[in-house]
Amino acid sequence: MHTQVIIIGAGPTGLMAACQLARFNIDFIIIDTKPAPTHESRAMLVTARSMEIYQQMGIVDAVLQQGELISKFAIYMNGREKATLKTAEAGDGLTDFPNLQAFEQFKNEELLYEQLKTTGRDVLWRTSLLSFEQHEDFVLVNLYDKSDPFRKIVIKASYLLACDGASSLVRQQLGLNFDGGTYQNKFFVADVQLNWQQPVNKLIASLSRTNFCAFFPMYGDNNYRILGTLPESFAGTDDVSFDDLKDVIIKNVKLPLNIEKLNWFSIYKLHHRCVDRFRVNRCFLLGDAAHIHSPAGGQGMNTGLQDAHNLAWKLALVLKGITGEKLIDTYHTERYPFAQWLMKFTDNIFAFMTGRNRFIYLLRTYLMPYILRLVLSTKWITRRIFRVLSQIWYSYKKSPLSLQFIKQKLQFSAGDRCPYVMTEIDGKLQSIYNLLTEAKFHLLCIDGNWDSDHLPELLKDYIKIVNLPLNEGWQKLGVKSNLYLLIRPDNYIGLLTDEISPALITGYFDKFKNKD
């Protein structure tokens, strides 16, 4: 069997990679050892940045309809609310999705799988990777079909994407180190039906000396995810049931509640690890295959989705011959620093929220509530917190893909996520993100007037021109005259310039062509 890309693993990251490649009409095969998408909820939150990807794909309405909006994040101690972040207010004017969105992992998988099937593609379920060999121009992959053990499958592909999770066989066969460690505390997670007096759109984190519990609202009446650290009293106990933990949870939160039904329960260890190379020749590592960390901040699944979103369009341009392989080197250049930052960020949050050191406990119990109340009452700080938690803050400014030639003093730079600006679209005031939905580059011409006749012939099918007025939204960001933004297919600014020409656009793409 021949294909352009083979994807190992059909979790959220692998399915996102498949859907993105399908948008660019790239041929691929995607496999998974499972018989079907998972039914366990696992990851919970979808960030605003991931929602913007779903918006670009035309499937965000399903997330809004089947998920649960979280408009408040509250810290509790001893049954009392100590500090609250109103996410809807903090994110207003930054994105079309100013709330946290609870949308369980299995729903993300189902959504992406259904979207994949609309393209006429499917997953090879019950199919496992045995081995692979890398050659100069291709990779040979040996697969095992669990439903037909005597069938030998060999795939010849241009590239291999490892989306096979924390225990990645691809990573192991590449011989990559997975440096990091394992947290001392074990973690428990339970999906329950819970009867209490708290609003359904409120995420609660309850802190105590001995353990930490969080309550995530889920779609449906009284459905919640409870997760937390396993108390020291259970250390060394192999068979811990949810009934054993009920009293611990109630004692921790100190709020009247009645757990009426248990839907799912698990105990597991948490790790924080990362490879040092996201690309090895023709193999790429994405999501948990490349980096794992604590669930603090709800960043994990979202980071995998964005890994796939970052890589897919680059592979597409290379496979279509628009540019050279140097372009896909930028996958590591752009995503590895974010993974490193994320490990430190989640480590620090997790250590502070769960640490049993007496100094940390006193700081968390007596000083933090006052600091949080002060911090969360300051608008610019809450907006900064939202930008971090929603993942809209991250920039590729240092990437070789980010070029700018400007004299205007702007509040954004090449490499940043596309600015969030409202403009009139079809007679309604909407964000410009509603114009960035095609699988191609978008050239935003602010107060300019360009058309496709100005584009180099080779690039006409890959760049859409969008002429926009210089309105108040752009003026607030420092735009005073003509400005041109070449927005990448993942909606980050690739080229930012006061003046545009066919030669400048051609030069941007030629920069990554292979030299003979």
Phi, psi and omega per residue, in radians:
M1 nan 2.423 -3.127
H2 -2.053 2.482 3.065
T3 -2.737 2.953 3.115
Q4 -1.471 -0.696 -3.104
V5 -2.398 2.363 2.987
I6 -1.971 2.307 -3.117
I7 -1.945 2.127 3.126
I8 -1.716 1.888 3.133
G9 1.945 2.201 -3.112
A10 -2.062 0.775 2.928
G11 -1.448 -2.881 -3.128
P12 -0.992 -0.726 -3.102
T13 -1.167 -0.844 -3.133
G14 -1.123 -0.715 3.128
L15 -1.178 -0.648 3.071
M16 -1.115 -0.765 3.110
A17 -1.033 -0.745 -3.137
A18 -1.116 -0.801 -3.131
C19 -1.106 -0.673 3.132
Q20 -1.202 -0.736 3.097
L21 -1.107 -0.647 3.106
A22 -1.104 -0.617 3.116
R23 -1.072 -0.525 -3.123
F24 -1.707 0.156 3.132
N25 1.023 0.684 3.053
I26 -1.645 2.344 3.139
D27 -1.345 2.395 -3.125
F28 -2.675 2.862 2.965
I29 -2.220 2.338 3.112
I30 -2.161 2.325 -3.085
I31 -2.203 2.799 3.018
D32 -2.752 2.542 -3.130
T33 -1.264 -0.395 -3.116
K34 -1.222 2.796 3.062
P35 -1.408 -0.297 -3.086
A36 -2.970 3.022 3.081
P37 -0.978 2.625 -3.092
T38 -1.143 2.678 3.079
H39 -1.941 0.040 3.068
E40 -1.538 2.548 -3.009
S41 -1.378 -0.631 3.096
R42 0.801 -2.009 -3.118
A43 -1.065 2.640 -2.979
M44 -2.056 -0.771 -2.916
L45 -1.752 2.497 2.987
V46 -1.977 2.111 -3.089
T47 -1.347 2.906 3.115
A48 -1.030 -0.656 -3.130
R49 -1.121 -0.709 3.087
S50 -1.200 -0.618 3.088
M51 -1.092 -0.623 3.099
E52 -1.155 -0.568 3.062
I53 -1.169 -0.790 3.100
Y54 -1.086 -0.627 3.081
Q55 -1.082 -0.768 3.125
Q56 -1.075 -0.612 -3.113
M57 -1.430 -0.171 3.138
G58 1.419 0.373 -3.085
I59 -2.173 0.214 -3.053
V60 -1.205 -0.480 -3.127
D61 -1.065 -0.598 3.128
A62 -1.127 -0.648 3.110
V63 -1.160 -0.758 -3.141
L64 -1.143 -0.626 -3.107
Q65 -1.374 -0.616 -3.033
Q66 -1.777 -0.072 3.137
G67 -1.805 -3.024 3.132
E68 -2.197 2.125 3.082
L69 -1.251 2.356 3.049
I70 -1.986 1.898 -3.074
S71 -1.757 -0.125 3.122
K72 -2.407 2.454 3.034
F73 -2.165 2.001 -3.011
A74 -2.047 2.452 3.017
I75 -1.740 2.188 3.124
Y76 -2.011 2.546 2.992
M77 -2.484 2.265 3.127
N78 0.951 0.672 3.075
G79 1.371 0.121 -3.122
R80 -2.109 2.466 3.118
E81 -1.353 2.085 -3.072
K82 -1.722 -0.537 -3.124
A83 -2.803 2.590 -3.110
T84 -2.424 2.356 2.996
L85 -1.868 2.056 3.080
K86 -1.548 1.731 -2.994
T87 -1.140 -0.592 -3.110
A88 -1.078 -0.675 3.113
E89 -1.305 -0.683 -3.087
A90 -1.150 -0.597 -3.072
G91 -1.710 0.034 -3.102
D92 -1.118 2.263 3.134
G93 1.469 0.053 3.136
L94 -1.874 -0.421 -3.048
T95 -2.858 2.841 3.025
D96 -1.267 -0.132 -3.032
F97 -2.250 1.284 -3.013
P98 -1.414 0.099 3.087
N99 -1.900 2.827 2.864
L100 -1.331 2.545 -3.079
Q101 -2.125 2.043 3.033
A102 -1.466 2.066 -3.129
F103 -2.679 1.763 -2.920
E104 -1.059 2.746 -3.072
Q105 -0.977 -0.755 -3.075
F106 -1.140 -0.509 3.083
K107 -1.258 -0.649 3.040
N108 -1.062 -0.751 3.134
E109 -1.122 -0.777 3.133
E110 -1.082 -0.746 -3.138
L111 -1.074 -0.839 -3.121
L112 -1.200 -0.629 3.129
Y113 -1.148 -0.753 3.099
E114 -1.123 -0.678 3.099
Q115 -1.125 -0.693 3.113
L116 -1.072 -0.744 -3.095
K117 -1.183 -0.437 3.084
T118 -1.176 -0.321 3.116
T119 -1.557 0.008 -3.122
G120 1.511 0.146 3.139
R121 -1.808 2.904 3.072
D122 -2.645 2.959 3.118
V123 -1.633 2.448 2.950
L124 -1.437 1.578 -3.139
W125 -1.294 2.856 3.129
R126 0.948 0.638 -3.136
T127 -2.217 2.238 -3.035
S128 -2.015 2.634 3.009
L129 -1.388 2.306 3.022
L130 -1.743 -0.908 -3.097
S131 -2.876 2.981 3.064
F132 -2.652 2.726 3.096
E133 -2.250 2.299 3.101
Q134 -1.674 2.336 3.056
H135 -2.103 3.089 -3.058
E136 -1.069 -0.704 -3.034
D137 -2.025 0.000 -3.098
F138 -2.824 3.009 3.047
V139 -2.250 2.365 3.090
L140 -1.771 2.232 -3.042
V141 -2.135 2.214 3.102
N142 -1.750 2.201 -3.075
L143 -2.074 2.791 3.115
Y144 -2.162 2.139 3.132
D145 -1.634 1.921 -3.080
K146 -1.128 -0.477 -3.130
S147 -1.421 -0.233 3.134
D148 -2.556 1.401 -3.031
P149 -1.026 -0.367 -3.098
F150 -1.571 -0.045 -3.134
R151 -1.552 2.163 3.106
K152 -1.732 2.193 -3.130
I153 -2.041 2.177 3.061
V154 -2.153 2.194 -3.129
I155 -1.923 2.288 2.990
K156 -1.861 2.045 -3.063
A157 -2.316 2.764 3.064
S158 -1.308 -0.640 -3.099
Y159 -2.495 2.692 3.085
L160 -2.122 2.281 3.077
L161 -1.917 2.075 3.116
A162 -1.565 1.828 3.089
C163 -2.113 0.612 -2.981
D164 -1.747 0.472 2.887
G165 1.399 -3.026 -3.013
A166 -1.094 -0.493 3.140
S167 -1.714 0.494 -3.015
S168 -0.766 2.080 3.063
L169 -1.223 -0.595 3.102
V170 -1.053 -0.839 3.140
R171 -1.043 -0.729 3.138
Q172 -1.118 -0.767 -3.109
Q173 -1.240 -0.421 3.043
L174 -1.343 -0.239 3.125
G175 1.293 0.437 -3.129
L176 -1.420 2.455 3.016
N177 -1.262 2.540 3.080
F178 -2.087 1.272 -2.956
D179 -1.265 2.535 3.140
G180 2.604 -2.484 -3.114
G181 -2.871 -3.039 -3.141
T182 -2.080 2.319 3.106
Y183 -1.180 2.529 -3.138
Q184 -1.158 -0.693 -3.104
N185 -1.289 2.410 2.922
K186 -1.496 2.801 -3.067
F187 -2.128 2.536 3.004
F188 -2.088 2.659 3.100
V189 -2.465 2.377 -3.128
A190 -2.500 2.312 2.995
D191 -1.741 2.126 -2.982
V192 -2.382 2.876 2.858
Q193 -1.733 2.147 -2.953
L194 -2.185 2.283 3.113
N195 -1.914 1.950 3.054
W196 -2.714 -3.075 -2.990
Q197 -1.730 0.174 -3.100
Q198 -1.433 2.582 3.090
P199 -1.081 2.604 -3.043
V200 -1.276 -0.311 -3.073
N201 -1.744 0.417 -3.023
K202 -2.045 2.143 3.038
L203 -1.615 2.225 -3.080
I204 -2.051 2.248 2.988
A205 -1.967 2.093 -3.090
S206 -1.917 2.164 -3.075
L207 -1.896 2.489 3.042
S208 -2.526 -3.137 -3.127
R209 -1.207 -0.649 -2.968
T210 -1.693 -0.494 -3.126
N211 -2.782 3.120 -3.065
F212 -2.287 2.383 3.085
C213 -2.300 2.509 3.048
A214 -2.285 2.540 -3.099
F215 -2.136 1.952 -3.121
F216 -1.827 2.132 3.047
P217 -1.186 2.438 3.127
M218 -2.124 2.898 -3.120
Y219 -1.119 2.401 3.133
G220 1.869 2.829 -3.076
D221 -1.152 2.112 3.005
N222 1.050 0.390 3.110
N223 -1.537 2.272 -3.119
Y224 -2.407 2.617 2.898
R225 -1.768 2.170 3.030
I226 -1.905 2.214 3.051
L227 -2.389 2.700 -3.119
G228 -3.099 3.141 3.122
T229 -1.528 2.485 3.105
L230 -1.324 2.182 -3.121
P231 -1.027 2.702 -3.123
E232 -1.050 -0.455 -3.115
S233 -1.110 -0.302 3.130
F234 -1.743 0.076 3.139
A235 -1.049 2.296 3.138
G236 1.480 -0.098 3.106
T237 -1.565 2.116 -3.055
D238 -1.463 -0.616 -3.005
D239 -1.927 1.366 3.120
V240 -1.711 2.191 3.124
S241 -1.747 2.907 3.112
F242 -1.154 -0.598 3.092
D243 -1.028 -0.582 3.112
D244 -1.139 -0.469 -3.032
L245 -1.717 -0.191 -3.082
K246 -0.952 -0.870 -3.112
D247 -1.116 -0.603 3.108
V248 -1.103 -0.774 -3.131
I249 -1.108 -0.826 -3.119
I250 -1.128 -0.691 3.125
K251 -1.162 -0.608 -3.134
N252 -1.198 -0.905 -2.985
V253 -1.377 -0.532 3.104
K254 0.952 0.725 3.039
L255 -2.202 2.559 3.097
P256 -1.117 2.136 3.120
L257 -2.690 2.723 3.116
N258 -2.360 1.995 3.112
I259 -1.479 1.896 -2.980
E260 -1.565 -0.513 -3.073
K261 -2.707 2.430 3.061
L262 -1.809 2.169 3.127
N263 -1.746 -0.543 -3.111
W264 -2.829 2.513 -3.117
F265 -2.607 2.440 3.123
S266 -2.702 2.658 3.036
I267 -2.174 2.364 -3.095
Y268 -2.668 2.855 3.056
K269 -1.589 2.631 3.108
L270 -1.901 2.492 -3.123
H271 -2.213 2.752 2.994
H272 -2.344 1.872 -3.047
R273 -2.554 2.720 3.115
C274 -2.708 2.449 3.022
V275 -1.328 2.876 3.121
D276 -1.769 -0.020 3.104
R277 -2.452 2.161 3.105
F278 -1.577 -0.185 3.070
R279 -2.324 2.315 2.999
V280 -2.257 1.733 -3.096
N281 0.985 -1.886 -3.078
R282 -1.761 0.196 3.132
C283 -1.984 2.434 3.130
F284 -2.211 2.478 3.097
L285 -1.899 2.343 -3.087
L286 -2.314 2.679 3.037
G287 1.046 -2.452 -3.063
D288 -1.134 -0.338 3.064
A289 -1.153 -0.425 -3.101
A290 -1.821 -0.560 -3.039
H291 -2.741 2.374 3.048
I292 -2.345 2.672 -3.066
H293 -2.813 3.125 3.135
S294 -1.185 2.771 -3.138
P295 -1.357 0.054 -3.131
A296 -0.988 2.203 3.111
G297 1.562 -0.108 3.097
G298 1.043 0.769 -3.012
Q299 -1.786 -0.341 -2.908
G300 -1.059 -1.104 -3.112
M301 -1.033 -0.669 -3.128
N302 -1.091 -0.658 3.127
T303 -1.148 -0.668 3.072
G304 -1.120 -0.731 3.108
L305 -1.045 -0.704 -3.096
Q306 -1.354 -0.494 2.967
D307 -0.986 -0.856 -3.105
A308 -1.125 -0.710 -3.136
H309 -1.122 -0.642 3.141
N310 -1.205 -0.725 -3.008
L311 -1.438 -0.642 -2.947
A312 -1.041 -0.803 -3.088
W313 -1.194 -0.520 3.112
K314 -1.196 -0.772 3.071
L315 -1.051 -0.702 -3.111
A316 -1.066 -0.801 -3.120
L317 -1.140 -0.638 3.117
V318 -1.214 -0.786 -3.116
L319 -1.161 -0.475 3.103
K320 -1.504 -0.065 3.086
G321 1.381 0.261 -3.138
I322 -1.301 -0.577 3.120
T323 -2.589 -3.106 -3.036
G324 -1.762 3.130 -3.030
E325 -1.195 -0.270 3.087
K326 -1.052 -0.435 3.123
L327 -1.078 -0.736 -3.065
I328 -1.368 -0.185 2.963
D329 -1.120 -0.441 -3.108
T330 -1.252 -0.200 3.044
Y331 -1.046 -0.870 3.087
H332 -1.151 -0.767 -3.101
T333 -0.984 -0.655 -3.059
E334 -1.591 -0.674 -3.003
R335 -1.600 -0.493 -3.129
Y336 -1.097 -0.798 3.117
P337 -1.060 -0.613 3.113
F338 -1.159 -0.732 3.116
A339 -1.070 -0.701 3.106
Q340 -1.129 -0.781 3.106
W341 -1.079 -0.740 -3.076
L342 -1.101 -0.691 3.107
M343 -1.059 -0.786 3.141
K344 -1.163 -0.736 -3.124
F345 -1.070 -0.891 -3.107
T346 -1.228 -0.586 3.060
D347 -1.018 -0.837 -3.089
N348 -1.130 -0.753 3.116
I349 -1.114 -0.819 -3.081
F350 -1.107 -0.740 -3.141
A351 -1.106 -0.697 -3.118
F352 -1.257 -0.680 -3.088
M353 -1.310 -0.472 -3.015
T354 -2.041 -0.136 -3.067
G355 -1.042 2.404 -3.119
R356 -1.806 0.022 3.045
N357 -1.029 2.418 -3.041
R358 -1.090 -0.685 -3.138
F359 -1.124 -0.780 3.120
I360 -1.080 -0.727 3.141
Y361 -1.081 -0.801 -3.133
L362 -1.128 -0.715 3.113
L363 -1.102 -0.777 -3.123
R364 -1.156 -0.649 -3.021
T365 -1.458 -0.725 -2.969
Y366 -1.862 -0.598 -3.085
L367 -1.659 -0.719 -3.049
M368 -1.016 -0.722 -3.133
P369 -0.996 -0.689 3.139
Y370 -1.212 -0.727 3.126
I371 -1.112 -0.766 -3.118
L372 -1.116 -0.721 3.128
R373 -1.070 -0.699 3.119
L374 -1.182 -0.817 -3.089
V375 -1.120 -0.789 -3.036
L376 -1.380 -0.071 3.032
S377 -1.674 -0.005 -3.140
T378 -1.823 2.013 -2.958
K379 -1.053 -0.783 -3.066
W380 -1.155 -0.508 3.109
I381 -1.285 -0.752 3.132
T382 -1.116 -0.598 3.098
R383 -1.184 -0.649 3.097
R384 -1.158 -0.716 3.099
I385 -1.065 -0.781 3.138
F386 -1.079 -0.748 -3.133
R387 -1.029 -0.675 3.135
V388 -1.241 -0.885 -3.089
L389 -1.127 -0.553 -3.107
S390 -1.491 -0.140 3.126
Q391 1.170 0.340 3.095
I392 -1.549 -0.084 -3.065
W393 -1.407 -0.472 -2.905
Y394 -1.203 2.453 -3.090
S395 -2.232 2.605 3.045
Y396 -1.811 0.693 -3.071
K397 -0.988 -0.616 -3.077
K398 -1.524 0.022 -3.128
S399 -1.278 2.524 3.038
P400 -1.126 -0.207 3.084
L401 -1.405 -0.168 -3.042
S402 -1.808 1.911 -3.117
L403 -2.186 2.458 3.062
Q404 -2.528 2.536 3.133
F405 -2.398 1.419 -3.036
I406 -2.337 2.626 3.008
K407 -1.908 -0.330 3.119
Q408 -1.238 2.553 3.093
K409 -1.586 1.720 -3.040
L410 -1.789 2.768 3.084
Q411 -1.609 0.255 3.077
F412 -2.544 2.831 -3.072
S413 -2.372 2.883 2.982
A414 -1.036 2.383 -3.081
G415 1.777 -0.370 3.102
D416 -1.298 2.751 2.933
R417 -1.023 2.550 -3.135
C418 -0.913 2.327 -3.134
P419 -0.991 2.551 3.109
Y420 -1.604 1.826 -3.081
V421 -2.285 2.414 3.087
M422 -1.568 2.480 3.094
T423 -2.627 2.892 -3.127
E424 -1.449 2.147 3.127
I425 -2.256 2.093 -3.133
D426 0.917 0.706 3.078
G427 1.408 0.054 3.135
K428 -2.165 2.567 3.090
L429 -1.392 2.002 -3.093
Q430 -2.400 2.872 3.078
S431 -1.324 2.679 -3.130
I432 -1.177 -0.209 3.097
Y433 -1.096 -0.401 3.079
N434 -1.253 -0.181 3.100
L435 -1.732 -0.078 -3.015
L436 -1.918 0.832 -2.983
T437 -1.831 -0.166 -3.114
E438 -1.478 2.691 -3.122
A439 -1.413 1.233 -3.139
K440 -2.902 3.082 2.991
F441 -1.283 2.655 3.038
H442 -2.159 2.188 3.092
L443 -1.708 1.836 3.121
L444 -1.490 2.089 -3.135
C445 -1.879 1.772 -3.094
I446 -1.519 2.061 -3.104
D447 1.063 0.444 3.097
G448 -2.077 3.078 -3.126
N449 -2.527 1.543 -3.131
W450 -1.977 2.790 2.975
D451 -2.449 3.057 -3.011
S452 -1.137 -0.305 3.109
D453 -1.117 -0.399 3.134
H454 -1.394 -0.271 -3.052
L455 -1.365 2.576 2.996
P456 -1.016 2.457 -3.025
E457 -0.968 -0.735 -3.081
L458 -1.121 -0.439 -3.018
L459 -1.806 -0.007 -3.058
K460 -1.043 -0.578 -3.135
D461 -1.414 -0.114 -3.024
Y462 -2.052 -0.014 3.121
I463 -2.309 2.236 3.047
K464 -1.868 2.275 3.140
I465 -1.582 2.292 3.110
V466 -2.197 1.908 3.099
N467 -1.533 2.220 -3.077
L468 -2.224 2.568 3.084
P469 -1.311 2.675 3.061
L470 -1.450 1.509 -3.074
N471 -1.709 -3.048 -3.066
E472 -1.066 -0.613 3.140
G473 -1.049 -0.776 3.107
W474 -1.222 -0.663 -3.132
Q475 -1.091 -0.645 3.103
K476 -1.116 -0.418 3.129
L477 -1.610 0.117 3.048
G478 1.724 0.014 -3.115
V479 -1.350 2.150 -3.102
K480 -2.039 -0.304 -3.123
S481 -2.653 -2.927 -3.101
N482 -0.850 2.358 3.102
L483 -2.559 2.500 -3.112
Y484 -2.226 2.207 3.137
L485 -2.094 2.047 3.021
L486 -1.564 1.830 -3.077
I487 -1.571 2.175 3.138
R488 -1.147 2.875 3.103
P489 -1.077 -0.330 3.059
D490 -1.676 0.236 3.024
N491 1.199 0.565 2.933
Y492 -1.891 2.691 -3.104
I493 -1.355 2.071 3.083
G494 -1.559 -0.853 -3.097
L495 -2.251 2.304 -3.126
L496 -2.270 2.099 -3.019
T497 -2.636 2.601 3.055
D498 -1.341 -0.481 -3.122
E499 -2.271 2.547 -3.069
I500 -2.211 2.638 3.084
S501 -2.720 2.734 3.077
P502 -1.000 -0.634 -3.119
A503 -1.142 -0.669 -3.138
L504 -1.153 -0.731 3.129
I505 -1.162 -0.793 3.110
T506 -1.049 -0.731 3.137
G507 -1.093 -0.591 3.121
Y508 -1.078 -0.780 -3.126
F509 -1.347 -0.616 -3.136
D510 -1.163 -0.385 -3.128
K511 -0.975 -0.490 -3.051
F512 -1.887 0.180 3.087
K513 -1.303 2.574 3.102
N514 -1.226 2.344 3.110
K515 -1.534 2.321 3.141
D516 -1.190 nan nan
